[in-house]
Amino acid sequence: MSTERILDVSPDADALADRAADWFVAELANRSGPLAVALSGGSTPKRLYERLARDPWRSALDFGRIHWFWGDERVVPADDPRRNTLMVETALLAHVPVSAANIHIIAASPITPEDAAAAYEVELKRFYGSDNLDPERPLFDIMLLGIGSDGHTASLFPGKPSLAIRDRWVVSSEPGLDPFVPRVTLTFPAIASSRAVAFLAAGADKKPILDKVFAGADLPSAHVTAAGPIHWFLDKAASGS
């Protein structure tokens, strides 16, 4: 597993989205068979999704081969604006030729977070074709992640029991946020089973936590590994450069 970091700094959030969209297309360009992408919530990834929904990026992607997954989700009603799924559908999936069979969502309430996590793990294993992750055959082609002001990524929060789970792919989360919103998240082993990982972060408010992560602080975002290098797409405000 790799922890190598590649920093890609853009002048602003819009230029960051352009750079990330170019990278996304290039990562999938020469791969065969079904493709699996895990998506993140947040305003910076949303800009990326909006790019992928239009040319030149849209026409460069083979949407018939791409399967869409989520790294985490809030277990609230399906029409709740806090749902990452709803944001991605609005920004990207409603505007491209994707089959419903290729969209793998985490269930909305009234299901419990525990049941939603168990069902999503079954879905991932069905897609992967095995109950065990093989380091030589990553589950995801691309994993997109964000970073919170406390250093969390997906819904893996500092100091919570889910950080230590290695025998599950998906778990219910214990958010370190107030007010409490039930969540489901991929675990570190599932995130690590990715050919390529990209963090996207923009804005000066991200700089303090990024400084801590890059200095080696014991934070969830600093513990992500992958099959290949981990790309950090930042704007100048977030990077401080």
C-alpha positions as CSV (number, residue, x, y, z in Angstrom):
1,M,0.0,0.0,0.0
2,S,1.2,3.5,-0.9
3,T,1.2,6.7,1.2
4,E,3.0,8.7,-1.4
5,R,1.5,12.1,-1.8
6,I,1.3,14.1,-5.1
7,L,0.2,17.7,-4.6
8,D,-1.5,19.6,-7.4
9,V,-2.1,23.2,-6.6
10,S,-4.4,25.4,-8.7
11,P,-5.0,29.2,-8.5
12,D,-8.6,28.8,-7.3
13,A,-11.5,26.3,-6.8
14,D,-12.6,26.5,-10.4
15,A,-9.2,25.8,-11.8
16,L,-8.9,22.9,-9.3
17,A,-12.1,21.4,-10.6
18,D,-10.7,21.6,-14.2
19,R,-7.5,19.9,-13.1
20,A,-9.3,17.2,-11.2
21,A,-11.6,16.5,-14.1
22,D,-8.6,16.1,-16.5
23,W,-7.0,13.7,-14.0
24,F,-10.3,11.7,-13.6
25,V,-10.6,11.2,-17.4
26,A,-6.9,10.3,-17.7
27,E,-7.1,7.7,-14.9
28,L,-9.9,5.8,-16.6
29,A,-8.8,6.2,-20.2
30,N,-6.7,3.0,-20.5
31,R,-8.5,0.6,-18.3
32,S,-10.6,-2.3,-19.5
33,G,-13.8,-3.9,-18.2
34,P,-16.2,-2.4,-15.7
35,L,-14.9,0.7,-13.8
36,A,-15.7,1.6,-10.2
37,V,-15.6,5.1,-8.8
38,A,-16.4,6.1,-5.2
39,L,-17.7,9.6,-4.7
40,S,-17.4,12.2,-2.0
41,G,-19.8,14.9,-0.9
42,G,-18.9,18.6,-0.5
43,S,-18.8,21.8,-2.5
44,T,-15.4,21.2,-4.0
45,P,-16.2,17.7,-5.4
46,K,-19.5,19.1,-6.7
47,R,-17.5,21.4,-9.0
48,L,-15.7,18.4,-10.3
49,Y,-19.0,16.5,-10.9
50,E,-20.4,19.5,-12.8
51,R,-17.3,19.4,-15.1
52,L,-17.8,15.7,-15.8
53,A,-21.3,16.4,-16.9
54,R,-20.2,18.6,-19.8
55,D,-17.7,18.6,-22.6
56,P,-14.9,18.0,-23.2
57,W,-14.9,15.7,-20.1
58,R,-18.3,14.2,-20.7
59,S,-17.6,12.9,-24.2
60,A,-14.3,11.5,-23.0
61,L,-15.9,9.1,-20.5
62,D,-17.5,5.7,-21.3
63,F,-20.5,6.0,-19.0
64,G,-21.7,2.6,-19.9
65,R,-18.7,1.0,-18.1
66,I,-18.6,3.2,-15.0
67,H,-20.2,2.1,-11.8
68,W,-20.8,4.8,-9.2
69,F,-20.5,4.3,-5.5
70,W,-20.3,6.5,-2.4
71,G,-17.6,6.7,0.2
72,D,-20.1,7.7,2.9
73,E,-23.6,8.9,3.2
74,R,-26.0,10.4,5.7
75,V,-28.9,8.1,6.5
76,V,-31.7,10.6,6.2
77,P,-34.7,10.7,3.9
78,A,-33.8,10.3,0.2
79,D,-35.0,13.8,-0.6
80,D,-33.0,15.4,2.2
81,P,-30.5,18.0,0.8
82,R,-27.8,16.7,3.1
83,R,-27.7,13.4,1.1
84,N,-24.4,13.1,-0.9
85,T,-26.4,11.0,-3.4
86,L,-28.8,13.8,-4.1
87,M,-26.0,16.2,-4.8
88,V,-24.2,13.9,-7.2
89,E,-27.4,13.1,-9.0
90,T,-28.2,16.8,-9.4
91,A,-24.7,17.8,-10.5
92,L,-23.7,14.8,-12.6
93,L,-25.8,11.7,-13.0
94,A,-29.0,13.3,-14.2
95,H,-27.1,14.8,-17.1
96,V,-25.1,11.8,-18.5
97,P,-26.1,8.5,-20.1
98,V,-25.8,6.2,-17.1
99,S,-27.8,3.1,-16.4
100,A,-29.7,2.9,-13.1
101,A,-28.0,-0.5,-12.7
102,N,-24.6,1.3,-12.5
103,I,-25.6,3.6,-9.6
104,H,-25.0,2.0,-6.3
105,I,-26.5,4.1,-3.5
106,I,-26.4,3.8,0.2
107,A,-29.9,3.3,1.5
108,A,-31.9,6.3,2.9
109,S,-33.9,6.3,6.1
110,P,-36.1,4.8,7.6
111,I,-33.5,2.0,7.4
112,T,-31.1,2.0,10.3
113,P,-27.5,3.0,9.7
114,E,-26.4,-0.5,10.8
115,D,-28.7,-2.2,8.3
116,A,-27.7,0.3,5.6
117,A,-24.0,-0.5,6.2
118,A,-24.6,-4.2,6.0
119,A,-26.6,-3.9,2.8
120,Y,-24.0,-1.8,1.1
121,E,-21.2,-4.2,2.1
122,V,-23.2,-7.0,0.4
123,E,-23.6,-4.8,-2.7
124,L,-19.9,-4.1,-2.9
125,K,-19.0,-7.7,-2.5
126,R,-21.5,-8.7,-5.2
127,F,-19.9,-6.2,-7.5
128,Y,-16.3,-7.2,-6.6
129,G,-17.1,-10.9,-6.9
130,S,-15.5,-11.9,-3.6
131,D,-15.9,-11.6,0.2
132,N,-12.2,-10.8,0.5
133,L,-10.2,-7.9,-0.9
134,D,-7.2,-8.9,-2.9
135,P,-4.3,-6.3,-2.8
136,E,-3.5,-7.2,-6.5
137,R,-7.1,-6.5,-7.6
138,P,-8.4,-3.2,-6.1
139,L,-12.1,-2.7,-5.7
140,F,-12.2,0.9,-6.9
141,D,-10.5,2.5,-9.8
142,I,-10.9,6.0,-8.4
143,M,-11.7,7.0,-4.8
144,L,-12.6,10.7,-4.2
145,L,-12.3,12.1,-0.7
146,G,-12.6,15.3,1.1
147,I,-11.2,16.5,4.4
148,G,-13.1,18.1,7.3
149,S,-11.8,20.8,9.7
150,D,-11.2,18.1,12.3
151,G,-9.2,15.9,9.9
152,H,-12.0,13.4,9.1
153,T,-12.5,11.9,5.7
154,A,-15.5,10.0,4.4
155,S,-17.3,9.6,7.8
156,L,-14.2,8.3,9.6
157,F,-13.9,10.7,12.6
158,P,-10.9,11.2,14.9
159,G,-11.0,9.0,18.0
160,K,-13.9,6.9,17.0
161,P,-14.0,3.0,17.0
162,S,-14.6,2.8,13.2
163,L,-11.0,3.8,12.6
164,A,-9.8,0.5,14.0
165,I,-12.2,-1.8,12.0
166,R,-10.3,-4.0,9.6
167,D,-12.8,-6.9,9.1
168,R,-15.6,-4.9,7.5
169,W,-15.9,-2.9,4.3
170,V,-18.7,-0.6,5.4
171,V,-19.9,0.4,8.9
172,S,-22.2,2.8,10.6
173,S,-20.4,5.9,11.7
174,E,-20.1,7.8,15.0
175,P,-19.8,11.4,13.9
176,G,-17.8,13.8,15.9
177,L,-20.2,16.5,14.9
178,D,-23.1,18.3,16.4
179,P,-26.0,17.9,15.7
180,F,-25.8,14.2,15.3
181,V,-26.8,12.8,11.9
182,P,-26.6,9.1,11.4
183,R,-24.0,8.1,8.7
184,V,-22.6,5.1,6.9
185,T,-18.9,5.0,5.8
186,L,-16.4,2.9,4.0
187,T,-13.7,1.6,6.3
188,F,-9.9,2.1,5.8
189,P,-9.5,-1.3,4.1
190,A,-12.2,-0.5,1.6
191,I,-10.7,2.9,0.8
192,A,-7.2,1.4,0.5
193,S,-8.5,-1.0,-2.1
194,S,-8.3,1.8,-4.8
195,R,-6.0,2.1,-7.7
196,A,-6.1,5.9,-7.4
197,V,-7.2,8.2,-4.5
198,A,-7.7,11.9,-4.8
199,F,-8.4,14.4,-2.0
200,L,-10.1,17.7,-3.1
201,A,-9.9,20.7,-0.8
202,A,-10.3,24.4,-1.4
203,G,-10.4,27.6,0.7
204,A,-8.3,29.2,3.4
205,D,-10.4,27.4,6.1
206,K,-8.8,24.1,5.0
207,K,-5.2,25.3,5.4
208,P,-4.9,24.7,9.2
209,I,-6.0,21.1,9.0
210,L,-3.9,20.4,5.9
211,D,-0.8,21.7,7.7
212,K,-1.5,19.2,10.4
213,V,-2.0,16.3,8.0
214,F,1.1,17.0,6.0
215,A,3.1,17.3,9.3
216,G,2.1,13.8,10.2
217,A,-0.6,14.4,12.8
218,D,-2.6,11.4,13.9
219,L,-5.8,12.1,11.9
220,P,-8.0,10.0,9.7
221,S,-7.1,11.8,6.5
222,A,-3.4,11.2,7.2
223,H,-3.9,7.4,7.5
224,V,-5.4,6.8,4.0
225,T,-3.5,4.4,1.9
226,A,-4.0,3.2,-1.7
227,A,-2.6,0.9,-4.3
228,G,-1.0,3.9,-6.0
229,P,0.0,7.5,-5.0
230,I,-2.5,9.7,-3.2
231,H,-3.3,12.9,-5.1
232,W,-4.2,16.1,-3.3
233,F,-6.0,18.7,-5.5
234,L,-5.8,22.0,-3.6
235,D,-6.3,25.6,-4.4
236,K,-3.7,28.2,-3.4
237,A,-5.8,29.3,-0.4
238,A,-5.9,25.8,1.0
239,S,-2.3,25.1,0.3
240,G,-1.0,28.4,1.5
241,S,1.3,28.7,-1.6
